[in-house]
Amino acid sequence: MRFMLRQIVVLMVALGAAATAAQTLPPGPKVAVTAVTQSSPTIAQFTRVDQPILADVAKRTNGRIEFTVRTFTEMNLGGAEILRLVRSGQVDIAMATLTTVSGDVPLLDGFDLAGMNLTADQARKVADALVPYANKELERLGVRIISTFPFFGQIFYCNKPIAGMADLKGLKVRSFGPSLGDMLQAIGAQPVSIPIAEVYPALERGTVDCAATGSGNGYGTRLFDVSTHQYTMVWSWATAAQFANLAWWNRLDPPVRAYIEGVYKEIQEAQWKLGAEGTQDGIDCNAGRAAGCKIGSLPRRAMVEVKPTAADTEMLRKVLSQTVLPNWVKRCGANCGELYNQVVAPITGVRYGG
């Protein structure tokens, strides 16, 4: 009963804030917003959060603001080009995982280095702390972050038995982003860069032995059909952001800009909640635990869940300190090391160079 009351209060607060925002938005010319919000129209981050909230904006503003929402799939995008797409003004707002676009701004990879954030709560704290610094760099490119969010906790799907992190040594593992590649190499695994759309056939054919991806994402793409073990050490949250074209953003009437900013704060809160709660849901579905599986039906063959040990956690922390973090600073520059120690280390408890 207490949980239900808390949920009702949260819902009332959210609805009250939305209603207030809609009432205080003054009349004016219509504002049409083009947004690319997720990689696919079928993932929970789109169907449960972005799409329903953004679709409701026109109603909440009496038609003053209207969003046209698309996904990577519809626009044939890969992700790495998102900052350039937004900067050019082809879209007003677009999403990208930060590690995917860190080639343009290496600081972005520092939000969620492999092995750094073992919980969604810590990943959120790091993201909140770094956004102002990232925006100083991004605004030179003509874009800015207006919200952040996680995907589901990143785990490993394997098509052969493993008992822990040490067993990844010598295996070919699907990788994405520079810091994950550093982590895998440090533990003796062979990173193989493969887009998420190609992970299923890669596991099926044995091109890779394991694949790093979100628990819910792996469940959603039926990786349980082509893998037997899920190693549930959460080493990252694939933290992402919604980027806005800075020139467009600054041209908006202040009340309109404030309203859109409020909408994306609403999305941000819902997405962080989904990421934290959906992670265990995906693991439970894969493992055949009906009580915890709310995002879909149980697979015909339950996967073996391999939980991390204290030794695994210590190994991950060591790899972060000795390999992942120093390699990121090499890519990003000495200033990033100083910024990390000033802003991030107090949250993670791991210092660069110490």
Secondary structure as GFF3:
##gff-version 3
##sequence-region A 1 354
A	DSSP	alpha_helix	2	24	.	.	.	ID=ss1
A	DSSP	beta_strand	31	38	.	.	.	ID=ss2
A	DSSP	alpha_helix	44	44	.	.	.	ID=ss3
A	DSSP	pi_helix	45	50	.	.	.	ID=ss4
A	DSSP	alpha_helix	51	55	.	.	.	ID=ss5
A	DSSP	alpha_helix	57	60	.	.	.	ID=ss6
A	DSSP	beta_strand	65	71	.	.	.	ID=ss7
A	DSSP	alpha_helix	72	75	.	.	.	ID=ss8
A	DSSP	alpha_helix	82	87	.	.	.	ID=ss9
A	DSSP	beta_strand	93	97	.	.	.	ID=ss10
A	DSSP	three_ten_helix	106	111	.	.	.	ID=ss11
A	DSSP	alpha_helix	120	138	.	.	.	ID=ss12
A	DSSP	beta_strand	143	149	.	.	.	ID=ss13
A	DSSP	beta_strand	154	158	.	.	.	ID=ss14
A	DSSP	three_ten_helix	165	168	.	.	.	ID=ss15
A	DSSP	beta_strand	172	175	.	.	.	ID=ss16
A	DSSP	alpha_helix	178	186	.	.	.	ID=ss17
A	DSSP	beta_strand	190	193	.	.	.	ID=ss18
A	DSSP	three_ten_helix	196	198	.	.	.	ID=ss19
A	DSSP	alpha_helix	199	205	.	.	.	ID=ss20
A	DSSP	beta_strand	210	214	.	.	.	ID=ss21
A	DSSP	alpha_helix	215	220	.	.	.	ID=ss22
A	DSSP	three_ten_helix	223	225	.	.	.	ID=ss23
A	DSSP	beta_strand	229	231	.	.	.	ID=ss24
A	DSSP	beta_strand	240	245	.	.	.	ID=ss25
A	DSSP	alpha_helix	246	251	.	.	.	ID=ss26
A	DSSP	alpha_helix	254	287	.	.	.	ID=ss27
A	DSSP	three_ten_helix	290	292	.	.	.	ID=ss28
A	DSSP	beta_strand	304	306	.	.	.	ID=ss29
A	DSSP	alpha_helix	310	319	.	.	.	ID=ss30
A	DSSP	pi_helix	320	324	.	.	.	ID=ss31
A	DSSP	alpha_helix	325	332	.	.	.	ID=ss32
A	DSSP	alpha_helix	334	339	.	.	.	ID=ss33
A	DSSP	pi_helix	340	344	.	.	.	ID=ss34
A	DSSP	alpha_helix	345	348	.	.	.	ID=ss35
###
